Structure formats: structure tokens, C-alpha cells
Amino acid sequence: MNKLFTISPSPHVYEDTTVKRLMFDVIIAMLPALAISIYFFGIGAIIVTLTAVVSCLAFEWLIQKYILKKEPSITDGSAIVTGILLAFNIPSSLPIWIIIVGSLVAIGVAKMSFGGLGNNPFNPALVGRVFLLISFPVQMTSWPLPTGFNNSYADAVTGATPLGVMKEGIGMGESVSALMDKIPSHMELFYGHMGGSMGEVAAIALILGFGYMLFKKVIKMHIPVSILLTITVFTGILWFVNPESNADPLFHLLTGGVMLGAIFMATDYVTSPMSVKGMWIFGIGIGLITVSIRVYGAYPEGISFAILIMNAFVPLINSYIKPKRFGEIRND
């Protein structure tokens, strides 16, 4: 008689989805991108990923065990996902101690300080990435070139990303057509032959992961599609108006962290809207902010800032745009 159960009226819906299952499906979806990163960046990609994952797991366990005084939940896979995503957002030559600092910020500040999984308002990996970018701008913008296992971790050959080349060249008055000769072709960008962070170099690998998560019903298509469609439309308009001062839409989709952000970062359950209409608003906002920063801002990339800004609007979106309750009578 000490344990009472409250039974709600039917209908009842049951499914065997758990946090652990969802997290490990996301990890599986990221494996193609991780494999491509290792192929292009060699041992550095392995070191950075292992450091980020292990430090994220360690900080979550330590904080839960000794500060929050609760049973550690590192087996749910969320800290592993955060670690891999953090690794995907940084150069493969970043010093180990800086990666550990980023992991501490991602787990300790962005996640555990708000109560842990399910309570954080901002994507933890992105908070860690932006903190590192602001704190260590030189190290965070030294991008190794994709030379495979010939690329030394401690002394990697670095160079500008395609986005950086395009941004700097346009700022100096060069034409887009001339700048395109200095960067990889669209096909090379598609399969990842370019400098950049680990998770942004191969659109094909990220698209494979996207297909897997859709198949497993881990995410819905609305947020990624709305982000990519918005970026396509607005960069397309700019390109149509002045193709010598604005890169084409496909270039914007295949470079930087657009694919990574749209597929793996913006779709985070905790920090994205609940309703379909809210997802579209969220995605369109991310797309608009990303294009604005890329085209008019001083920084060549904008997807990380765009996602974090729209994360802040999620409670407002959820408050004013709610899905219909089950059984609710339509007025029309």
C-alpha cells in the first residue's frame, strides 16, 4: 500500500525508445563523418576526439558524483555525443589542454550547471566551441590541411578554409570567379577535401548520418530542411543579384559548419522547439542569422552563433506555438 500508481485514461502509447538508445543512434550517425575526418586529418583527429570524449565523460562523472551528490549518468551516452560534437567543431591540431578546457565549459557550465541532461537551454558542445573561439582565437582558427596520416598532430600543415579565402578575397575586392580558382571544386567540397574543423569537411558523410537518423526516427526533417532551404534561398538571391560579389548557394551549403550544425547541433531535443511550426521558425531564424554573419559580418562562419541565438528563443517559441492537445476540437 505504500506504492500508489496513478493511471491516466486511455489511449496509452508505448514505445521502447530510451535516452541511451537515442544517444547511441546519434553516435552511429556520426561515425561516417568521424571516419572521413580520420582519413583526411590522421592521428590528430583520433587524439582530439578521444580527448574530448574522455574529458567530457570525466567531468560529468566528477560533477555529478562530488558536486551534485547524485548517481552519475554517463552511461546514457549524452556526454559521448557532446564530446564527439565538440571534437567536430575544433581543429584536429588543437592542443590537448585547450580541448579539456572546452570540455569543462561544455559539460560543467553549459550542461551540469543547469541541472544536467534535459535542462540546458544551450547546446553544450557549441557553448564549449564558442568559448574556445573567443578565448583562443589563434589556435581555434589554425586549420590543418587534409593531408591524411602524413599530417602531424603537433606540427600540422595549416591553411585557410574555403570560407576564409572567400571572405577575405571579397573584402579585398577580388571577384568570386577568381577566388573559386583558389579553393577546391564543389565536388571536392562535397566529399571533404578541404581544410576546416573535423566535422565540417565532408558533406556526404554528414548526409549519410542524416539519412540514418531519419530512418531510425531519431530526428525530424523540419529543422535541417528549413535551415538549408533558408540559406539556399537567401544566398541564391544575393548570388543572382551580384554573382561576382557573392558566392553561389551550393558553396555556402558545402563549406563551414552548415551541414554539421543543421543536422547534428540544431536538432538537439533539449534546445529546439517541440512543435513542427516552431521547428520551421527556429530553422529559418538560424538560416537568416547564418547568412547575415557570413555575408555582412567580420567572421566568415556564423552557424554556431546562429544556433545559440535561436536556442535562447526556444522557450518563447514553445510558449506561443504549441501543438494541439490530443482530442482537442478544431474550430474550423
Buried (B, 14 or more C-beta within 10 A) or exposed (E): EEEEEEEEEEEEEEEEEEBEBBBBBBBBBBBBBBEBBBBBBBBBBBBBBBBBBBBBBBBBBBBBEEEBEEEBBBEBBBBBBBBBBBBBBBBBBBBBEBBBBBBBBBBBBBBBBBEBBEEBBBBBBBBBBBBBBEEBEEBBBBBBBBBEBEBBBEEBEBBBBBBBBBBEBBEEEBEBEEBBEEBBEBEBBBBBBBBBBBBBBBBBBBBBBBEBBBEBEBBBEBBBBBBBBBBBBBBBEBBEEEEEBBBBBBBBBBBBBBBBBBBBBBBBEBBBBEBEBBBBBBBBBBBBBBBBBBBEBEBBBBBBBBBBBBBEBBEEBBEEBEEEEEEEEEEE
